[in-house]
Amino acid sequence: MASPDAPIYVLQHSPVHPPGYFQAVAARQGFSLRLHPVSPAAPLPPAGESLAGLVLLGGPYDLHPQEMAHRAPWMQQEIELIQRAVEADIPVLGHGLGAELIAAALDARVMRNTVKRIGWFEIQPLREEALAAQWLEGVADWLEMFQWHEQAFDLPLNATRLLRSQWNANEAFVLGRTLALQGHLEVDAAIIKRWLAEYAPEVSQPRENPTVHTKLDINWEEIVQGPEAILSDIQGRLQRLHRVADLLYGRWLQSVEPGRKLCL
């Protein structure tokens, strides 16, 4: 495939949330990435720039509550950029917070999940719809994905669900050229270790979500895993995770076309 004449812009919400393995896959396929560190003063790439694709990374922010007035201004600006990209048929990819921003941009509800999930979780691919089967071709019947979040989102109108888990009905969806992933295919060992250091209190605080007034019969150490559990067999787990990333990232990158770009 010929390289597009504009870069793929990557919006980075935190220094500890880099593009990681996605950057490696994109580079192998000859795509040019332009990293934009998001800040309140510069939430979006500069005016006059063009992009052939838009990637939104994760970060330690919350889209809850849903009401527009409570969102940080930069979040609303990102949501509007996502809407512009989708309307222009520009490929959009989101991880974690990025997926939640995509869901919000597509008018789906974003809310707190029943539990916070940190660590490795079994995920089930859903192949019932023809489009999902195409996206998931080559993916095993069960996979293990790295998670670090307490949010969830509804499935946007006309979107196709790709993945689900015991604790989240909507782990990933696709709509046109847009792919939203609640989990983190982009992580590598260095990123995971950095998150464990940066967000250490999160794996030691009480594990039940205080906003949910239910008592759940679960093992909380399996839901918010400690460093030892998270780092167990880290290389093997990442190798399997990145095989899935190769497939899903590869299919998303196929939708980035020469000549198709959004001018900001």
C-alpha positions in Angstrom: 0.0 0.0 0.0 1.2 3.5 -0.8 2.0 5.8 2.1 -0.6 8.5 2.8 0.5 12.1 2.1 -0.4 13.2 5.7 0.7 11.7 9.0 -1.3 9.7 11.5 -1.7 12.0 14.5 -1.4 10.3 17.9 -3.0 12.3 20.8 -1.0 11.4 24.0 -2.9 12.3 27.2 0.0 11.6 29.6 3.8 11.1 29.4 3.3 7.6 30.9 0.9 6.5 28.1 3.0 6.4 25.0 1.9 4.7 21.7 4.1 1.7 22.5 3.6 -1.3 20.3 1.3 0.5 18.0 4.2 2.7 17.0 6.3 -0.4 16.2 3.5 -1.9 14.0 2.9 1.4 12.2 6.7 1.9 11.5 7.0 -1.7 10.1 4.3 -0.9 7.7 5.8 2.4 6.6 3.4 4.9 8.2 4.5 8.2 9.6 3.2 9.1 13.1 3.1 12.5 14.6 2.8 12.6 18.4 0.8 15.4 20.0 1.1 15.7 23.8 -2.4 16.9 24.9 -2.4 19.8 27.3 -5.2 22.3 28.3 -3.3 25.0 26.3 -2.9 22.8 23.3 -5.6 20.0 23.3 -5.5 19.5 19.5 -2.8 19.5 16.7 -2.1 22.9 15.3 -4.5 24.6 12.9 -3.4 24.1 9.3 -2.1 20.6 9.9 -3.5 17.6 8.0 -4.0 14.0 9.3 -4.7 10.7 7.5 -5.6 8.9 10.7 -6.3 9.8 14.3 -5.1 7.7 17.3 -6.2 8.5 20.9 -4.2 6.9 23.7 -5.2 6.2 27.3 -4.7 8.4 30.3 -5.6 9.0 34.0 -8.8 10.9 33.3 -12.5 10.3 33.6 -15.4 11.0 31.3 -17.8 10.5 34.2 -20.2 12.2 34.9 -21.7 12.3 31.4 -23.1 15.8 31.4 -21.2 18.1 29.0 -20.8 20.8 31.6 -18.6 18.6 33.8 -16.1 17.6 31.1 -12.8 19.3 30.9 -12.8 21.7 27.9 -10.0 19.8 26.1 -12.1 16.6 26.3 -15.0 18.3 24.4 -12.5 19.6 21.8 -11.2 16.1 21.3 -14.7 14.7 21.0 -15.5 17.3 18.3 -12.3 16.4 16.5 -13.3 12.7 16.5 -16.7 13.6 15.2 -15.1 15.6 12.3 -12.8 12.7 11.5 -15.6 10.2 11.5 -17.8 12.4 9.3 -14.8 12.8 6.9 -14.3 9.0 6.8 -10.9 9.3 8.4 -9.7 6.2 10.4 -9.9 6.7 14.1 -8.4 4.3 16.7 -8.8 4.6 20.5 -7.3 2.8 23.5 -8.8 3.0 27.0 -9.7 6.7 27.6 -9.3 7.1 23.8 -12.0 4.5 23.2 -14.3 6.2 25.8 -13.8 9.5 24.0 -14.8 7.8 20.7 -17.9 6.3 22.3 -18.9 9.7 23.7 -18.3 11.3 20.2 -20.6 8.7 18.8 -23.3 9.6 21.3 -22.9 6.4 23.4 -23.1 6.5 27.2 -19.9 6.4 29.1 -20.2 5.3 32.8 -18.4 3.7 35.7 -18.2 0.0 35.5 -19.3 -2.3 38.3 -15.7 -2.9 39.2 -12.3 -1.3 38.5 -10.1 -3.8 36.6 -6.3 -3.8 36.6 -4.3 -6.6 35.2 -4.8 -9.4 32.7 -8.3 -10.5 31.8 -9.9 -13.1 29.5 -11.6 -11.6 26.6 -14.0 -13.4 24.2 -14.1 -12.4 20.5 -17.5 -12.2 19.0 -17.8 -13.4 15.4 -21.6 -13.6 14.9 -21.7 -10.7 12.5 -19.8 -10.9 9.2 -17.9 -7.7 9.8 -16.7 -8.9 13.2 -15.6 -12.2 11.7 -13.5 -10.3 9.1 -11.8 -8.1 11.8 -11.2 -11.1 14.1 -9.9 -13.5 11.4 -6.8 -15.3 12.9 -7.7 -14.3 16.5 -8.0 -17.2 19.0 -11.4 -18.0 20.5 -10.2 -16.6 23.8 -7.5 -14.0 24.5 -5.9 -12.3 27.4 -5.9 -8.5 27.3 -4.2 -6.0 29.6 -6.7 -3.6 31.4 -6.4 -0.6 33.6 -9.7 1.2 34.0 -13.0 1.5 35.8 -15.1 2.9 33.0 -17.4 1.2 30.4 -19.4 2.4 27.5 -22.6 1.4 25.6 -22.3 0.3 22.0 -22.8 3.2 19.7 -25.7 3.1 17.2 -24.8 0.9 14.1 -21.4 -0.1 15.6 -20.3 -3.8 15.6 -19.1 -5.3 18.8 -15.9 -7.2 18.5 -15.0 -8.3 22.1 -16.6 -8.8 25.4 -15.6 -10.1 28.9 -17.2 -11.3 32.1 -17.1 -7.7 33.5 -17.7 -5.7 30.4 -20.2 -6.4 27.5 -18.4 -3.9 25.2 -14.6 -4.4 25.2 -14.2 -3.3 21.6 -16.3 -2.1 18.6 -15.8 -1.0 15.0 -17.9 1.5 13.1 -16.7 2.2 9.5 -13.0 3.1 9.8 -13.2 3.6 13.6 -11.9 1.0 16.0 -12.3 1.5 19.8 -10.5 -0.8 22.3 -11.3 -0.6 26.0 -8.2 -2.6 26.8 -4.6 -1.9 25.9 -2.9 -3.7 23.0 -0.2 -1.0 22.9 1.5 -1.9 26.2 4.9 -3.4 26.5 6.8 -4.5 29.6 8.3 -1.0 30.2 4.9 0.7 30.0 3.3 -1.8 32.4 6.1 -1.4 34.9 5.9 2.4 34.6 2.1 2.3 35.3 2.7 0.1 38.3 5.1 2.7 39.7 3.1 5.8 38.7 -0.3 4.4 39.9 0.9 2.3 42.8 -1.9 3.4 45.1 -4.5 2.0 42.7 -3.4 -1.6 43.3 -3.4 -1.2 47.1 -6.6 0.8 47.7 -9.9 -0.9 48.6 -10.9 -2.7 45.4 -14.7 -2.4 45.4 -15.9 0.6 43.4 -17.5 2.8 46.1 -20.0 4.3 43.7 -21.7 0.9 43.2 -23.9 -0.1 46.1 -23.8 -3.8 45.6 -22.0 -6.7 47.2 -20.5 -8.9 44.5 -19.3 -12.5 45.2 -15.9 -12.2 43.5 -12.3 -12.5 44.3 -11.1 -8.9 44.4 -7.4 -9.9 44.0 -8.4 -11.2 40.5 -10.1 -8.0 39.6 -7.4 -5.5 40.8 -4.2 -7.6 40.5 -1.0 -6.8 42.3 2.4 -6.3 40.7 3.5 -9.9 41.2 0.4 -11.2 39.4 0.6 -8.6 36.6 4.3 -9.3 35.9 4.0 -13.1 36.0 4.9 -14.5 32.6 5.0 -11.0 31.3 7.0 -11.8 28.1 4.8 -14.7 27.2 1.6 -12.7 27.8 2.9 -9.8 25.8 3.9 -12.0 22.9 0.4 -13.4 22.7 -1.1 -9.9 23.1 1.0 -8.5 20.3 0.0 -11.3 17.9 -3.6 -10.0 18.3 -2.3 -6.4 18.0 -0.6 -7.2 14.8 -3.9 -8.4 13.3 -6.2 -5.6 14.6 -3.7 -2.8 14.1 -2.8 -4.2 10.7 -6.5 -4.2 9.6 -7.0 -0.6 10.9 -3.9 0.6 9.1 -5.2 -0.8 5.9 -8.0 1.7 6.1 -5.6 4.7 6.1 -5.6 5.7 2.4 -3.4 7.9 0.3 -5.2 11.1 -0.7 -7.7 10.9 2.1 -7.0 13.4 4.8 -8.6 15.9 7.2 -7.3 19.5 7.3 -7.5 21.1 10.7 
